[in-house]
Amino acid sequence: MKAEIKTSRVSARISPSVYDTLAEASEIMGATLNQFLVQAALEKAHAIIEHENKIRISKKSAEHLFELIENPPKANPKLTKAMKRYKQDL
């Protein structure tokens, strides 16, 4: 039994010059116009999502860093020992 593949349709109205440019590019790539459009749109979508995630992660990391600076955790025994050794070496 074959699994049924569901698809959705996307359409756009474009000027003849834009169509000609896209058609030429798809021919160069050896793809149909639809294949070319889907692949180009998908690449752009991935780039936008990746960029947005980097910004969000960076913002989240920065907020975490500022929180640690403003409210540092208590020193654990290893850190306390290391600070004592450091002060003795000065």
HTML snippet that shows the backbone in 3Dmol.js (N, CA, C, O; Angstrom):
<script src="https://3Dmol.org/build/3Dmol-min.js"></script>
<div id="view" style="width:600px;height:400px;position:relative"></div>
<script>
const pdb = `
ATOM      1  N   MET A   1       0.839  -1.178   0.000  1.00  0.00           N
ATOM      2  CA  MET A   1       0.000   0.000   0.000  1.00  0.00           C
ATOM      3  C   MET A   1       0.887   1.245   0.000  1.00  0.00           C
ATOM      4  O   MET A   1       1.727   1.402   0.886  1.00  0.00           O
ATOM      5  N   LYS A   2       0.713   2.123  -0.974  1.00  0.00           N
ATOM      6  CA  LYS A   2       1.500   3.350  -1.081  1.00  0.00           C
ATOM      7  C   LYS A   2       0.955   4.417  -0.138  1.00  0.00           C
ATOM      8  O   LYS A   2      -0.254   4.556   0.047  1.00  0.00           O
ATOM      9  N   ALA A   3       1.885   5.166   0.452  1.00  0.00           N
ATOM     10  CA  ALA A   3       1.471   6.284   1.303  1.00  0.00           C
ATOM     11  C   ALA A   3       1.042   7.441   0.402  1.00  0.00           C
ATOM     12  O   ALA A   3       1.701   7.748  -0.591  1.00  0.00           O
ATOM     13  N   GLU A   4      -0.042   8.058   0.753  1.00  0.00           N
ATOM     14  CA  GLU A   4      -0.548   9.179  -0.027  1.00  0.00           C
ATOM     15  C   GLU A   4       0.249  10.437   0.325  1.00  0.00           C
ATOM     16  O   GLU A   4       0.400  10.771   1.500  1.00  0.00           O
ATOM     17  N   ILE A   5       0.759  11.131  -0.696  1.00  0.00           N
ATOM     18  CA  ILE A   5       1.522  12.357  -0.484  1.00  0.00           C
ATOM     19  C   ILE A   5       0.586  13.537  -0.702  1.00  0.00           C
ATOM     20  O   ILE A   5      -0.004  13.691  -1.771  1.00  0.00           O
ATOM     21  N   LYS A   6       0.463  14.358   0.319  1.00  0.00           N
ATOM     22  CA  LYS A   6      -0.397  15.536   0.217  1.00  0.00           C
ATOM     23  C   LYS A   6       0.440  16.718  -0.246  1.00  0.00           C
ATOM     24  O   LYS A   6       1.575  16.893   0.196  1.00  0.00           O
ATOM     25  N   THR A   7      -0.108  17.512  -1.119  1.00  0.00           N
ATOM     26  CA  THR A   7       0.578  18.706  -1.610  1.00  0.00           C
ATOM     27  C   THR A   7      -0.367  19.889  -1.539  1.00  0.00           C
ATOM     28  O   THR A   7      -1.583  19.731  -1.433  1.00  0.00           O
ATOM     29  N   SER A   8       0.212  21.067  -1.599  1.00  0.00           N
ATOM     30  CA  SER A   8      -0.559  22.310  -1.638  1.00  0.00           C
ATOM     31  C   SER A   8      -0.103  23.112  -2.839  1.00  0.00           C
ATOM     32  O   SER A   8       1.018  22.949  -3.320  1.00  0.00           O
ATOM     33  N   ARG A   9      -0.969  23.968  -3.313  1.00  0.00           N
ATOM     34  CA  ARG A   9      -0.664  24.775  -4.486  1.00  0.00           C
ATOM     35  C   ARG A   9      -0.377  26.210  -4.062  1.00  0.00           C
ATOM     36  O   ARG A   9      -1.025  26.755  -3.168  1.00  0.00           O
ATOM     37  N   VAL A  10       0.618  26.812  -4.732  1.00  0.00           N
ATOM     38  CA  VAL A  10       0.948  28.220  -4.529  1.00  0.00           C
ATOM     39  C   VAL A  10       0.960  28.863  -5.911  1.00  0.00           C
ATOM     40  O   VAL A  10       1.521  28.307  -6.856  1.00  0.00           O
ATOM     41  N   SER A  11       0.347  30.023  -6.023  1.00  0.00           N
ATOM     42  CA  SER A  11       0.372  30.712  -7.312  1.00  0.00           C
ATOM     43  C   SER A  11       0.712  32.180  -7.090  1.00  0.00           C
ATOM     44  O   SER A  11       0.507  32.730  -6.008  1.00  0.00           O
ATOM     45  N   ALA A  12       1.237  32.796  -8.143  1.00  0.00           N
ATOM     46  CA  ALA A  12       1.598  34.219  -8.064  1.00  0.00           C
ATOM     47  C   ALA A  12       1.441  34.853  -9.443  1.00  0.00           C
ATOM     48  O   ALA A  12       1.687  34.216 -10.466  1.00  0.00           O
ATOM     49  N   ARG A  13       1.038  36.081  -9.450  1.00  0.00           N
ATOM     50  CA  ARG A  13       0.963  36.838 -10.703  1.00  0.00           C
ATOM     51  C   ARG A  13       2.234  37.667 -10.817  1.00  0.00           C
ATOM     52  O   ARG A  13       2.595  38.407  -9.902  1.00  0.00           O
ATOM     53  N   ILE A  14       2.909  37.529 -11.961  1.00  0.00           N
ATOM     54  CA  ILE A  14       4.173  38.236 -12.175  1.00  0.00           C
ATOM     55  C   ILE A  14       4.178  38.870 -13.557  1.00  0.00           C
ATOM     56  O   ILE A  14       3.427  38.473 -14.447  1.00  0.00           O
ATOM     57  N   SER A  15       5.041  39.862 -13.713  1.00  0.00           N
ATOM     58  CA  SER A  15       5.142  40.539 -15.009  1.00  0.00           C
ATOM     59  C   SER A  15       5.851  39.620 -16.010  1.00  0.00           C
ATOM     60  O   SER A  15       6.576  38.705 -15.619  1.00  0.00           O
ATOM     61  N   PRO A  16       5.635  39.871 -17.288  1.00  0.00           N
ATOM     62  CA  PRO A  16       6.300  39.045 -18.312  1.00  0.00           C
ATOM     63  C   PRO A  16       7.830  39.062 -18.194  1.00  0.00           C
ATOM     64  O   PRO A  16       8.477  38.045 -18.445  1.00  0.00           O
ATOM     65  N   SER A  17       8.405  40.192 -17.821  1.00  0.00           N
ATOM     66  CA  SER A  17       9.870  40.246 -17.718  1.00  0.00           C
ATOM     67  C   SER A  17      10.372  39.395 -16.552  1.00  0.00           C
ATOM     68  O   SER A  17      11.418  38.754 -16.656  1.00  0.00           O
ATOM     69  N   VAL A  18       9.636  39.386 -15.449  1.00  0.00           N
ATOM     70  CA  VAL A  18      10.011  38.540 -14.315  1.00  0.00           C
ATOM     71  C   VAL A  18       9.857  37.073 -14.715  1.00  0.00           C
ATOM     72  O   VAL A  18      10.714  36.248 -14.397  1.00  0.00           O
ATOM     73  N   TYR A  19       8.771  36.751 -15.407  1.00  0.00           N
ATOM     74  CA  TYR A  19       8.554  35.378 -15.871  1.00  0.00           C
ATOM     75  C   TYR A  19       9.701  34.925 -16.762  1.00  0.00           C
ATOM     76  O   TYR A  19      10.222  33.821 -16.601  1.00  0.00           O
ATOM     77  N   ASP A  20      10.095  35.784 -17.705  1.00  0.00           N
ATOM     78  CA  ASP A  20      11.174  35.435 -18.637  1.00  0.00           C
ATOM     79  C   ASP A  20      12.482  35.179 -17.890  1.00  0.00           C
ATOM     80  O   ASP A  20      13.213  34.241 -18.209  1.00  0.00           O
ATOM     81  N   THR A  21      12.768  36.011 -16.903  1.00  0.00           N
ATOM     82  CA  THR A  21      13.994  35.843 -16.114  1.00  0.00           C
ATOM     83  C   THR A  21      13.964  34.523 -15.350  1.00  0.00           C
ATOM     84  O   THR A  21      14.946  33.782 -15.352  1.00  0.00           O
ATOM     85  N   LEU A  22      12.840  34.227 -14.696  1.00  0.00           N
ATOM     86  CA  LEU A  22      12.708  32.983 -13.937  1.00  0.00           C
ATOM     87  C   LEU A  22      12.763  31.769 -14.860  1.00  0.00           C
ATOM     88  O   LEU A  22      13.380  30.758 -14.522  1.00  0.00           O
ATOM     89  N   ALA A  23      12.132  31.863 -16.002  1.00  0.00           N
ATOM     90  CA  ALA A  23      12.137  30.755 -16.959  1.00  0.00           C
ATOM     91  C   ALA A  23      13.555  30.497 -17.468  1.00  0.00           C
ATOM     92  O   ALA A  23      13.973  29.345 -17.589  1.00  0.00           O
ATOM     93  N   GLU A  24      14.287  31.560 -17.762  1.00  0.00           N
ATOM     94  CA  GLU A  24      15.669  31.412 -18.230  1.00  0.00           C
ATOM     95  C   GLU A  24      16.538  30.754 -17.162  1.00  0.00           C
ATOM     96  O   GLU A  24      17.322  29.850 -17.454  1.00  0.00           O
ATOM     97  N   ALA A  25      16.390  31.214 -15.931  1.00  0.00           N
ATOM     98  CA  ALA A  25      17.178  30.643 -14.839  1.00  0.00           C
ATOM     99  C   ALA A  25      16.830  29.174 -14.624  1.00  0.00           C
ATOM    100  O   ALA A  25      17.718  28.353 -14.392  1.00  0.00           O
ATOM    101  N   SER A  26      15.553  28.840 -14.698  1.00  0.00           N
ATOM    102  CA  SER A  26      15.164  27.441 -14.502  1.00  0.00           C
ATOM    103  C   SER A  26      15.715  26.554 -15.614  1.00  0.00           C
ATOM    104  O   SER A  26      16.106  25.415 -15.360  1.00  0.00           O
ATOM    105  N   GLU A  27      15.751  27.066 -16.845  1.00  0.00           N
ATOM    106  CA  GLU A  27      16.337  26.308 -17.954  1.00  0.00           C
ATOM    107  C   GLU A  27      17.821  26.060 -17.718  1.00  0.00           C
ATOM    108  O   GLU A  27      18.319  24.958 -17.949  1.00  0.00           O
ATOM    109  N   ILE A  28      18.522  27.087 -17.257  1.00  0.00           N
ATOM    110  CA  ILE A  28      19.961  26.961 -16.985  1.00  0.00           C
ATOM    111  C   ILE A  28      20.197  25.881 -15.928  1.00  0.00           C
ATOM    112  O   ILE A  28      21.150  25.108 -16.024  1.00  0.00           O
ATOM    113  N   MET A  29      19.326  25.834 -14.925  1.00  0.00           N
ATOM    114  CA  MET A  29      19.466  24.864 -13.844  1.00  0.00           C
ATOM    115  C   MET A  29      18.956  23.468 -14.240  1.00  0.00           C
ATOM    116  O   MET A  29      19.146  22.505 -13.497  1.00  0.00           O
ATOM    117  N   GLY A  30      18.319  23.364 -15.393  1.00  0.00           N
ATOM    118  CA  GLY A  30      17.788  22.082 -15.839  1.00  0.00           C
ATOM    119  C   GLY A  30      16.569  21.653 -15.041  1.00  0.00           C
ATOM    120  O   GLY A  30      16.345  20.462 -14.827  1.00  0.00           O
ATOM    121  N   ALA A  31      15.790  22.617 -14.605  1.00  0.00           N
ATOM    122  CA  ALA A  31      14.597  22.334 -13.806  1.00  0.00           C
ATOM    123  C   ALA A  31      13.383  22.955 -14.480  1.00  0.00           C
ATOM    124  O   ALA A  31      13.502  23.858 -15.308  1.00  0.00           O
ATOM    125  N   THR A  32      12.224  22.456 -14.108  1.00  0.00           N
ATOM    126  CA  THR A  32      11.013  23.119 -14.579  1.00  0.00           C
ATOM    127  C   THR A  32      10.889  24.440 -13.819  1.00  0.00           C
ATOM    128  O   THR A  32      11.551  24.646 -12.802  1.00  0.00           O
ATOM    129  N   LEU A  33      10.056  25.305 -14.311  1.00  0.00           N
ATOM    130  CA  LEU A  33       9.858  26.586 -13.635  1.00  0.00           C
ATOM    131  C   LEU A  33       9.330  26.355 -12.220  1.00  0.00           C
ATOM    132  O   LEU A  33       9.775  27.002 -11.272  1.00  0.00           O
ATOM    133  N   ASN A  34       8.382  25.435 -12.084  1.00  0.00           N
ATOM    134  CA  ASN A  34       7.849  25.150 -10.747  1.00  0.00           C
ATOM    135  C   ASN A  34       8.926  24.609  -9.816  1.00  0.00           C
ATOM    136  O   ASN A  34       9.023  25.045  -8.669  1.00  0.00           O
ATOM    137  N   GLN A  35       9.734  23.669 -10.290  1.00  0.00           N
ATOM    138  CA  GLN A  35      10.820  23.126  -9.469  1.00  0.00           C
ATOM    139  C   GLN A  35      11.784  24.234  -9.044  1.00  0.00           C
ATOM    140  O   GLN A  35      12.200  24.309  -7.888  1.00  0.00           O
ATOM    141  N   PHE A  36      12.126  25.082  -9.999  1.00  0.00           N
ATOM    142  CA  PHE A  36      13.043  26.186  -9.718  1.00  0.00           C
ATOM    143  C   PHE A  36      12.465  27.130  -8.673  1.00  0.00           C
ATOM    144  O   PHE A  36      13.161  27.514  -7.733  1.00  0.00           O
ATOM    145  N   LEU A  37      11.204  27.506  -8.827  1.00  0.00           N
ATOM    146  CA  LEU A  37      10.567  28.429  -7.885  1.00  0.00           C
ATOM    147  C   LEU A  37      10.492  27.840  -6.482  1.00  0.00           C
ATOM    148  O   LEU A  37      10.790  28.518  -5.498  1.00  0.00           O
ATOM    149  N   VAL A  38      10.095  26.583  -6.397  1.00  0.00           N
ATOM    150  CA  VAL A  38       9.983  25.946  -5.085  1.00  0.00           C
ATOM    151  C   VAL A  38      11.357  25.864  -4.426  1.00  0.00           C
ATOM    152  O   VAL A  38      11.493  26.185  -3.245  1.00  0.00           O
ATOM    153  N   GLN A  39      12.379  25.435  -5.174  1.00  0.00           N
ATOM    154  CA  GLN A  39      13.716  25.305  -4.604  1.00  0.00           C
ATOM    155  C   GLN A  39      14.261  26.669  -4.170  1.00  0.00           C
ATOM    156  O   GLN A  39      14.827  26.784  -3.083  1.00  0.00           O
ATOM    157  N   ALA A  40      14.099  27.697  -4.998  1.00  0.00           N
ATOM    158  CA  ALA A  40      14.586  29.036  -4.649  1.00  0.00           C
ATOM    159  C   ALA A  40      13.857  29.589  -3.434  1.00  0.00           C
ATOM    160  O   ALA A  40      14.475  30.176  -2.546  1.00  0.00           O
ATOM    161  N   ALA A  41      12.548  29.404  -3.398  1.00  0.00           N
ATOM    162  CA  ALA A  41      11.768  29.896  -2.262  1.00  0.00           C
ATOM    163  C   ALA A  41      12.139  29.146  -0.990  1.00  0.00           C
ATOM    164  O   ALA A  41      12.228  29.746   0.081  1.00  0.00           O
ATOM    165  N   LEU A  42      12.354  27.852  -1.100  1.00  0.00           N
ATOM    166  CA  LEU A  42      12.716  27.047   0.062  1.00  0.00           C
ATOM    167  C   LEU A  42      14.084  27.447   0.614  1.00  0.00           C
ATOM    168  O   LEU A  42      14.261  27.547   1.828  1.00  0.00           O
ATOM    169  N   GLU A  43      15.049  27.674  -0.278  1.00  0.00           N
ATOM    170  CA  GLU A  43      16.379  28.124   0.160  1.00  0.00           C
ATOM    171  C   GLU A  43      16.278  29.466   0.890  1.00  0.00           C
ATOM    172  O   GLU A  43      16.902  29.655   1.934  1.00  0.00           O
ATOM    173  N   LYS A  44      15.507  30.378   0.348  1.00  0.00           N
ATOM    174  CA  LYS A  44      15.326  31.692   0.976  1.00  0.00           C
ATOM    175  C   LYS A  44      14.623  31.552   2.317  1.00  0.00           C
ATOM    176  O   LYS A  44      14.996  32.219   3.283  1.00  0.00           O
ATOM    177  N   ALA A  45      13.623  30.705   2.389  1.00  0.00           N
ATOM    178  CA  ALA A  45      12.888  30.497   3.643  1.00  0.00           C
ATOM    179  C   ALA A  45      13.819  29.944   4.721  1.00  0.00           C
ATOM    180  O   ALA A  45      13.786  30.398   5.864  1.00  0.00           O
ATOM    181  N   HIS A  46      14.649  28.963   4.358  1.00  0.00           N
ATOM    182  CA  HIS A  46      15.594  28.400   5.327  1.00  0.00           C
ATOM    183  C   HIS A  46      16.567  29.469   5.818  1.00  0.00           C
ATOM    184  O   HIS A  46      16.876  29.526   7.008  1.00  0.00           O
ATOM    185  N   ALA A  47      17.050  30.314   4.913  1.00  0.00           N
ATOM    186  CA  ALA A  47      17.984  31.376   5.291  1.00  0.00           C
ATOM    187  C   ALA A  47      17.332  32.365   6.259  1.00  0.00           C
ATOM    188  O   ALA A  47      17.954  32.775   7.238  1.00  0.00           O
ATOM    189  N   ILE A  48      16.106  32.740   5.993  1.00  0.00           N
ATOM    190  CA  ILE A  48      15.386  33.675   6.862  1.00  0.00           C
ATOM    191  C   ILE A  48      15.167  33.058   8.240  1.00  0.00           C
ATOM    192  O   ILE A  48      15.379  33.716   9.259  1.00  0.00           O
ATOM    193  N   ILE A  49      14.746  31.801   8.273  1.00  0.00           N
ATOM    194  CA  ILE A  49      14.495  31.127   9.550  1.00  0.00           C
ATOM    195  C   ILE A  49      15.790  30.986  10.337  1.00  0.00           C
ATOM    196  O   ILE A  49      15.808  31.224  11.544  1.00  0.00           O
ATOM    197  N   GLU A  50      16.875  30.602   9.668  1.00  0.00           N
ATOM    198  CA  GLU A  50      18.166  30.460  10.346  1.00  0.00           C
ATOM    199  C   GLU A  50      18.629  31.797  10.920  1.00  0.00           C
ATOM    200  O   GLU A  50      19.108  31.856  12.052  1.00  0.00           O
ATOM    201  N   HIS A  51      18.489  32.860  10.146  1.00  0.00           N
ATOM    202  CA  HIS A  51      18.884  34.194  10.609  1.00  0.00           C
ATOM    203  C   HIS A  51      18.067  34.616  11.823  1.00  0.00           C
ATOM    204  O   HIS A  51      18.613  35.140  12.794  1.00  0.00           O
ATOM    205  N   GLU A  52      16.775  34.390  11.769  1.00  0.00           N
ATOM    206  CA  GLU A  52      15.890  34.754  12.878  1.00  0.00           C
ATOM    207  C   GLU A  52      16.236  33.956  14.129  1.00  0.00           C
ATOM    208  O   GLU A  52      16.238  34.501  15.232  1.00  0.00           O
ATOM    209  N   ASN A  53      16.529  32.667  13.964  1.00  0.00           N
ATOM    210  CA  ASN A  53      16.890  31.838  15.112  1.00  0.00           C
ATOM    211  C   ASN A  53      18.206  32.280  15.731  1.00  0.00           C
ATOM    212  O   ASN A  53      18.351  32.248  16.953  1.00  0.00           O
ATOM    213  N   LYS A  54      19.160  32.689  14.919  1.00  0.00           N
ATOM    214  CA  LYS A  54      20.433  33.183  15.450  1.00  0.00           C
ATOM    215  C   LYS A  54      20.201  34.431  16.281  1.00  0.00           C
ATOM    216  O   LYS A  54      20.774  34.569  17.362  1.00  0.00           O
ATOM    217  N   ILE A  55      19.377  35.332  15.796  1.00  0.00           N
ATOM    218  CA  ILE A  55      19.083  36.556  16.538  1.00  0.00           C
ATOM    219  C   ILE A  55      18.388  36.211  17.848  1.00  0.00           C
ATOM    220  O   ILE A  55      18.735  36.759  18.894  1.00  0.00           O
ATOM    221  N   ARG A  56      17.421  35.319  17.803  1.00  0.00           N
ATOM    222  CA  ARG A  56      16.677  34.945  18.998  1.00  0.00           C
ATOM    223  C   ARG A  56      17.594  34.250  20.007  1.00  0.00           C
ATOM    224  O   ARG A  56      17.533  34.535  21.203  1.00  0.00           O
ATOM    225  N   ILE A  57      18.433  33.350  19.530  1.00  0.00           N
ATOM    226  CA  ILE A  57      19.347  32.643  20.426  1.00  0.00           C
ATOM    227  C   ILE A  57      20.350  33.624  21.018  1.00  0.00           C
ATOM    228  O   ILE A  57      20.648  33.560  22.210  1.00  0.00           O
ATOM    229  N   SER A  58      20.864  34.518  20.209  1.00  0.00           N
ATOM    230  CA  SER A  58      21.824  35.497  20.696  1.00  0.00           C
ATOM    231  C   SER A  58      21.192  36.389  21.753  1.00  0.00           C
ATOM    232  O   SER A  58      21.816  36.681  22.774  1.00  0.00           O
ATOM    233  N   LYS A  59      19.966  36.821  21.519  1.00  0.00           N
ATOM    234  CA  LYS A  59      19.269  37.676  22.478  1.00  0.00           C
ATOM    235  C   LYS A  59      19.038  36.912  23.780  1.00  0.00           C
ATOM    236  O   LYS A  59      19.226  37.455  24.868  1.00  0.00           O
ATOM    237  N   LYS A  60      18.631  35.656  23.661  1.00  0.00           N
ATOM    238  CA  LYS A  60      18.384  34.831  24.831  1.00  0.00           C
ATOM    239  C   LYS A  60      19.684  34.622  25.606  1.00  0.00           C
ATOM    240  O   LYS A  60      19.691  34.698  26.835  1.00  0.00           O
ATOM    241  N   SER A  61      20.776  34.361  24.902  1.00  0.00           N
ATOM    242  CA  SER A  61      22.074  34.166  25.556  1.00  0.00           C
ATOM    243  C   SER A  61      22.525  35.444  26.259  1.00  0.00           C
ATOM    244  O   SER A  61      23.056  35.395  27.368  1.00  0.00           O
ATOM    245  N   ALA A  62      22.311  36.580  25.612  1.00  0.00           N
ATOM    246  CA  ALA A  62      22.696  37.858  26.202  1.00  0.00           C
ATOM    247  C   ALA A  62      21.892  38.122  27.473  1.00  0.00           C
ATOM    248  O   ALA A  62      22.441  38.573  28.479  1.00  0.00           O
ATOM    249  N   GLU A  63      20.607  37.843  27.423  1.00  0.00           N
ATOM    250  CA  GLU A  63      19.771  38.040  28.615  1.00  0.00           C
ATOM    251  C   GLU A  63      20.231  37.143  29.755  1.00  0.00           C
ATOM    252  O   GLU A  63      20.250  37.563  30.912  1.00  0.00           O
ATOM    253  N   HIS A  64      20.602  35.908  29.431  1.00  0.00           N
ATOM    254  CA  HIS A  64      21.100  34.977  30.449  1.00  0.00           C
ATOM    255  C   HIS A  64      22.411  35.494  31.045  1.00  0.00           C
ATOM    256  O   HIS A  64      22.599  35.443  32.261  1.00  0.00           O
ATOM    257  N   LEU A  65      23.310  35.985  30.205  1.00  0.00           N
ATOM    258  CA  LEU A  65      24.577  36.533  30.679  1.00  0.00           C
ATOM    259  C   LEU A  65      24.343  37.717  31.609  1.00  0.00           C
ATOM    260  O   LEU A  65      24.952  37.790  32.676  1.00  0.00           O
ATOM    261  N   PHE A  66      23.474  38.640  31.224  1.00  0.00           N
ATOM    262  CA  PHE A  66      23.188  39.807  32.062  1.00  0.00           C
ATOM    263  C   PHE A  66      22.581  39.386  33.395  1.00  0.00           C
ATOM    264  O   PHE A  66      22.876  39.980  34.432  1.00  0.00           O
ATOM    265  N   GLU A  67      21.740  38.371  33.366  1.00  0.00           N
ATOM    266  CA  GLU A  67      21.145  37.855  34.598  1.00  0.00           C
ATOM    267  C   GLU A  67      22.229  37.301  35.517  1.00  0.00           C
ATOM    268  O   GLU A  67      22.198  37.538  36.725  1.00  0.00           O
ATOM    269  N   LEU A  68      23.182  36.568  34.958  1.00  0.00           N
ATOM    270  CA  LEU A  68      24.278  36.020  35.766  1.00  0.00           C
ATOM    271  C   LEU A  68      25.179  37.118  36.333  1.00  0.00           C
ATOM    272  O   LEU A  68      25.681  37.003  37.451  1.00  0.00           O
ATOM    273  N   ILE A  69      25.379  38.184  35.551  1.00  0.00           N
ATOM    274  CA  ILE A  69      26.207  39.307  36.039  1.00  0.00           C
ATOM    275  C   ILE A  69      25.495  40.013  37.190  1.00  0.00           C
ATOM    276  O   ILE A  69      26.111  40.333  38.207  1.00  0.00           O
ATOM    277  N   GLU A  70      24.214  40.249  37.025  1.00  0.00           N
ATOM    278  CA  GLU A  70      23.452  40.953  38.056  1.00  0.00           C
ATOM    279  C   GLU A  70      23.197  40.083  39.287  1.00  0.00           C
ATOM    280  O   GLU A  70      23.143  40.596  40.405  1.00  0.00           O
ATOM    281  N   ASN A  71      23.041  38.790  39.093  1.00  0.00           N
ATOM    282  CA  ASN A  71      22.744  37.856  40.192  1.00  0.00           C
ATOM    283  C   ASN A  71      23.663  36.633  40.082  1.00  0.00           C
ATOM    284  O   ASN A  71      23.215  35.545  39.720  1.00  0.00           O
ATOM    285  N   PRO A  72      24.946  36.821  40.397  1.00  0.00           N
ATOM    286  CA  PRO A  72      25.868  35.690  40.233  1.00  0.00           C
ATOM    287  C   PRO A  72      25.542  34.565  41.205  1.00  0.00           C
ATOM    288  O   PRO A  72      25.088  34.809  42.324  1.00  0.00           O
ATOM    289  N   PRO A  73      25.779  33.318  40.764  1.00  0.00           N
ATOM    290  CA  PRO A  73      25.534  32.194  41.664  1.00  0.00           C
ATOM    291  C   PRO A  73      26.596  32.150  42.761  1.00  0.00           C
ATOM    292  O   PRO A  73      27.673  32.729  42.617  1.00  0.00           O
ATOM    293  N   LYS A  74      26.286  31.466  43.848  1.00  0.00           N
ATOM    294  CA  LYS A  74      27.262  31.326  44.932  1.00  0.00           C
ATOM    295  C   LYS A  74      28.429  30.481  44.437  1.00  0.00           C
ATOM    296  O   LYS A  74      28.253  29.553  43.647  1.00  0.00           O
ATOM    297  N   ALA A  75      29.637  30.823  44.920  1.00  0.00           N
ATOM    298  CA  ALA A  75      30.823  30.065  44.518  1.00  0.00           C
ATOM    299  C   ALA A  75      30.774  28.667  45.102  1.00  0.00           C
ATOM    300  O   ALA A  75      30.488  28.494  46.287  1.00  0.00           O
ATOM    301  N   ASN A  76      31.050  27.671  44.276  1.00  0.00           N
ATOM    302  CA  ASN A  76      31.104  26.302  44.777  1.00  0.00           C
ATOM    303  C   ASN A  76      32.487  26.058  45.399  1.00  0.00           C
ATOM    304  O   ASN A  76      33.375  26.895  45.239  1.00  0.00           O
ATOM    305  N   PRO A  77      32.691  24.956  46.089  1.00  0.00           N
ATOM    306  CA  PRO A  77      33.965  24.714  46.774  1.00  0.00           C
ATOM    307  C   PRO A  77      35.193  24.758  45.847  1.00  0.00           C
ATOM    308  O   PRO A  77      36.239  25.274  46.241  1.00  0.00           O
ATOM    309  N   LYS A  78      35.079  24.233  44.647  1.00  0.00           N
ATOM    310  CA  LYS A  78      36.222  24.260  43.725  1.00  0.00           C
ATOM    311  C   LYS A  78      36.583  25.689  43.344  1.00  0.00           C
ATOM    312  O   LYS A  78      37.762  26.037  43.282  1.00  0.00           O
ATOM    313  N   LEU A  79      35.578  26.514  43.088  1.00  0.00           N
ATOM    314  CA  LEU A  79      35.838  27.907  42.727  1.00  0.00           C
ATOM    315  C   LEU A  79      36.440  28.658  43.911  1.00  0.00           C
ATOM    316  O   LEU A  79      37.370  29.445  43.731  1.00  0.00           O
ATOM    317  N   THR A  80      35.933  28.431  45.100  1.00  0.00           N
ATOM    318  CA  THR A  80      36.467  29.086  46.307  1.00  0.00           C
ATOM    319  C   THR A  80      37.944  28.730  46.477  1.00  0.00           C
ATOM    320  O   THR A  80      38.765  29.606  46.751  1.00  0.00           O
ATOM    321  N   LYS A  81      38.284  27.461  46.318  1.00  0.00           N
ATOM    322  CA  LYS A  81      39.676  27.001  46.439  1.00  0.00           C
ATOM    323  C   LYS A  81      40.548  27.643  45.364  1.00  0.00           C
ATOM    324  O   LYS A  81      41.667  28.072  45.647  1.00  0.00           O
ATOM    325  N   ALA A  82      40.052  27.711  44.152  1.00  0.00           N
ATOM    326  CA  ALA A  82      40.810  28.313  43.046  1.00  0.00           C
ATOM    327  C   ALA A  82      41.047  29.799  43.302  1.00  0.00           C
ATOM    328  O   ALA A  82      42.132  30.305  43.013  1.00  0.00           O
ATOM    329  N   MET A  83      40.054  30.503  43.838  1.00  0.00           N
ATOM    330  CA  MET A  83      40.219  31.943  44.136  1.00  0.00           C
ATOM    331  C   MET A  83      41.268  32.147  45.220  1.00  0.00           C
ATOM    332  O   MET A  83      42.045  33.098  45.138  1.00  0.00           O
ATOM    333  N   LYS A  84      41.317  31.277  46.241  1.00  0.00           N
ATOM    334  CA  LYS A  84      42.317  31.376  47.291  1.00  0.00           C
ATOM    335  C   LYS A  84      43.720  31.171  46.733  1.00  0.00           C
ATOM    336  O   LYS A  84      44.649  31.910  47.060  1.00  0.00           O
ATOM    337  N   ARG A  85      43.859  30.135  45.867  1.00  0.00           N
ATOM    338  CA  ARG A  85      45.175  29.885  45.242  1.00  0.00           C
ATOM    339  C   ARG A  85      45.601  31.081  44.399  1.00  0.00           C
ATOM    340  O   ARG A  85      46.766  31.478  44.423  1.00  0.00           O
ATOM    341  N   TYR A  86      44.673  31.645  43.666  1.00  0.00           N
ATOM    342  CA  TYR A  86      44.980  32.795  42.803  1.00  0.00           C
ATOM    343  C   TYR A  86      45.464  33.965  43.637  1.00  0.00           C
ATOM    344  O   TYR A  86      46.453  34.610  43.285  1.00  0.00           O
ATOM    345  N   LYS A  87      44.783  34.249  44.735  1.00  0.00           N
ATOM    346  CA  LYS A  87      45.165  35.373  45.604  1.00  0.00           C
ATOM    347  C   LYS A  87      46.538  35.137  46.232  1.00  0.00           C
ATOM    348  O   LYS A  87      47.297  36.090  46.411  1.00  0.00           O
ATOM    349  N   GLN A  88      46.871  33.905  46.569  1.00  0.00           N
ATOM    350  CA  GLN A  88      48.172  33.581  47.146  1.00  0.00           C
ATOM    351  C   GLN A  88      49.290  33.787  46.126  1.00  0.00           C
ATOM    352  O   GLN A  88      50.403  34.161  46.494  1.00  0.00           O
ATOM    353  N   ASP A  89      49.002  33.547  44.859  1.00  0.00           N
ATOM    354  CA  ASP A  89      50.015  33.677  43.808  1.00  0.00           C
ATOM    355  C   ASP A  89      50.279  35.131  43.430  1.00  0.00           C
ATOM    356  O   ASP A  89      51.263  35.414  42.747  1.00  0.00           O
ATOM    357  N   LEU A  90      49.436  36.048  43.851  1.00  0.00           N
ATOM    358  CA  LEU A  90      49.616  37.465  43.489  1.00  0.00           C
ATOM    359  C   LEU A  90      50.758  38.090  44.204  1.00  0.00           C
ATOM    360  O   LEU A  90      51.037  39.273  44.008  1.00  0.00           O
TER     361      LEU A  90
END
`;
const viewer = $3Dmol.createViewer("view");
viewer.addModel(pdb, "pdb");
viewer.setStyle({}, {cartoon: {color: "spectrum"}});
viewer.zoomTo();
viewer.render();
</script>
